[in-house]
Amino acid sequence: MGVLLKGTGVALALVPVVISVMSYRYSNTHGWVNVRLFDRSLGKHGESIIKATLIFRDATGRPIAEGRSFGPPGVIHYAPPGETPCTLQFENEPMTDRAAWDACFEQNAGWNMEWAPRVASVDLHFGECVVRDQPMSFQRHDGAWWRWWVLQRHYFGFDVTSFHASFRLDGSECRVLRSG
């Protein structure tokens, strides 16, 4: 009986270690990208740009990703150049196929970790404007993998690495006022 209790205690002690390792690995292989675009010519603080296309380029100038916003302000869908983002199928209809969403998330989250750290510039197309070769890099926030034990309200699972950037644009002059 004592050996059984000792073995159970060791197994229980290993659970947090195993979960921490899994969470750390997940946050280093899954990423989320968020780019916000504001047009200062539309108001004092700027309005979110509803329709835009972004072409992300690496240091050699080669396109490595495209972003397109079609609907609600600030929602940009990302895909490899020339491909359609899988997230678009969930844009205007309720999510009825959880397995399809999970597959789409896994595909994008892994791919985001490949291209986002390599971005050196972006081409911005919005309204009648085209801004080419705008230098940029993402602010990277590594996933809080050590927080696995805090149950998140909107999901149950591990945290991901996130990449953030924002642009304040002037649509009347077709120029970037500030990026960050």
C-alpha positions in Angstrom: 0.0 0.0 0.0 2.8 2.4 0.9 4.5 1.8 -2.5 1.2 2.5 -4.3 0.8 5.8 -2.4 4.4 6.8 -3.1 4.0 6.1 -6.8 0.7 8.1 -6.9 2.5 11.0 -5.2 5.3 11.0 -7.8 2.8 10.8 -10.7 0.8 13.7 -9.2 4.0 15.7 -8.8 4.9 15.2 -12.4 1.6 16.5 -13.8 2.4 20.2 -13.4 5.9 19.6 -15.0 4.4 17.8 -18.0 1.7 20.4 -18.5 4.3 23.2 -18.2 6.5 21.6 -20.8 3.5 21.1 -23.1 2.4 24.7 -22.6 5.8 26.1 -23.3 6.1 24.1 -26.5 2.6 25.2 -27.6 3.4 28.9 -27.1 6.6 28.5 -29.1 4.9 26.9 -32.1 1.6 28.8 -32.2 1.2 32.5 -33.0 -1.5 35.1 -33.5 -1.0 38.2 -35.7 -2.9 41.5 -35.1 -2.4 44.6 -37.3 -4.5 47.7 -36.8 -4.9 50.4 -39.4 -6.3 53.9 -38.6 -6.9 56.6 -41.1 -6.3 60.0 -39.4 -8.0 61.9 -42.3 -11.4 60.4 -41.1 -11.4 62.1 -37.7 -9.4 63.5 -34.8 -8.3 60.1 -33.5 -8.6 58.3 -36.8 -11.1 55.6 -37.8 -10.3 52.0 -38.4 -9.8 51.2 -42.1 -12.5 48.7 -43.2 -11.0 47.6 -46.5 -7.3 47.1 -47.0 -4.7 44.8 -48.4 -1.3 44.3 -46.9 1.7 42.5 -48.5 4.3 41.6 -46.0 7.9 41.3 -47.3 11.1 39.8 -45.9 14.5 41.5 -45.9 15.1 40.5 -49.5 11.8 42.2 -50.6 10.1 38.8 -51.3 6.4 38.6 -50.4 5.9 36.2 -47.5 2.3 36.9 -46.5 -0.8 38.8 -47.4 -3.4 40.3 -45.2 -6.9 41.4 -46.3 -9.7 43.1 -44.4 -13.2 42.6 -45.8 -15.6 43.2 -43.1 -15.7 44.6 -39.6 -13.2 47.3 -38.9 -9.8 46.0 -37.8 -10.4 42.3 -38.8 -7.6 41.3 -41.1 -7.3 37.8 -42.5 -3.8 36.4 -43.3 -2.6 33.8 -45.8 0.4 32.9 -47.9 0.7 35.1 -51.1 -2.0 34.2 -53.6 -4.0 32.0 -51.2 -7.3 32.5 -49.6 -7.3 32.7 -45.8 -9.2 29.7 -44.3 -10.6 32.1 -41.6 -12.9 33.7 -44.2 -15.2 30.7 -44.1 -16.1 31.7 -40.6 -16.4 35.5 -41.2 -20.2 35.9 -41.9 -21.8 32.8 -40.5 -21.9 31.1 -37.1 -19.3 28.5 -36.4 -21.1 25.2 -36.8 -18.1 23.0 -37.6 -15.7 23.2 -34.6 -13.4 20.7 -36.2 -13.0 22.9 -39.3 -12.2 25.9 -37.1 -9.7 23.9 -35.1 -7.9 22.8 -38.2 -7.9 26.3 -39.6 -6.5 27.7 -36.3 -3.8 25.1 -36.2 -2.8 25.8 -39.8 -2.6 29.6 -39.3 -1.1 29.5 -35.8 1.8 27.4 -36.9 2.3 29.4 -40.1 2.2 32.7 -38.3 5.3 31.6 -36.3 7.2 31.1 -39.5 6.5 34.4 -41.4 5.8 37.1 -38.8 9.3 37.2 -37.2 10.8 37.6 -40.7 8.8 40.7 -41.8 10.9 43.7 -42.8 8.5 45.8 -44.7 4.9 46.0 -45.9 2.9 47.4 -48.8 -0.3 49.0 -47.7 -3.3 49.3 -50.1 -6.3 51.2 -48.7 -8.9 53.4 -50.4 -7.2 55.0 -53.4 -3.8 54.8 -51.6 -0.8 52.6 -52.1 2.2 52.9 -49.7 5.0 50.6 -50.8 8.0 49.2 -48.9 7.0 50.7 -45.5 9.6 49.4 -43.0 8.0 47.5 -40.1 8.5 44.8 -37.5 6.1 43.2 -35.2 6.0 43.7 -31.4 6.3 40.1 -30.2 4.7 39.0 -27.0 5.7 35.5 -26.1 2.9 33.4 -24.7 2.5 33.3 -21.0 3.1 29.5 -21.0 3.9 29.6 -17.3 0.3 30.7 -16.7 -1.2 27.4 -17.8 -2.9 26.8 -14.5 -5.0 30.0 -14.8 -8.2 29.0 -16.6 -9.0 31.6 -19.2 -12.6 32.6 -19.6 -12.6 32.6 -23.4 -10.7 29.4 -23.9 -9.3 26.4 -22.1 -5.8 25.6 -23.1 -2.4 27.0 -23.6 -1.4 30.6 -24.5 0.1 31.5 -27.9 2.8 34.0 -29.0 1.3 37.2 -30.4 2.6 39.6 -33.0 1.2 43.2 -33.0 1.6 46.3 -35.2 -0.4 49.4 -35.9 -0.3 52.1 -38.5 -1.7 55.6 -38.3 -2.3 56.6 -41.9 -3.4 59.7 -43.7 -5.7 58.7 -46.5 -6.0 62.2 -47.9 -2.2 62.3 -48.6 -1.6 58.5 -48.9 1.2 58.4 -46.3 2.1 56.7 -43.0 2.0 59.1 -40.1 3.2 56.6 -37.5 3.8 52.9 -37.1 4.5 50.8 -34.1 
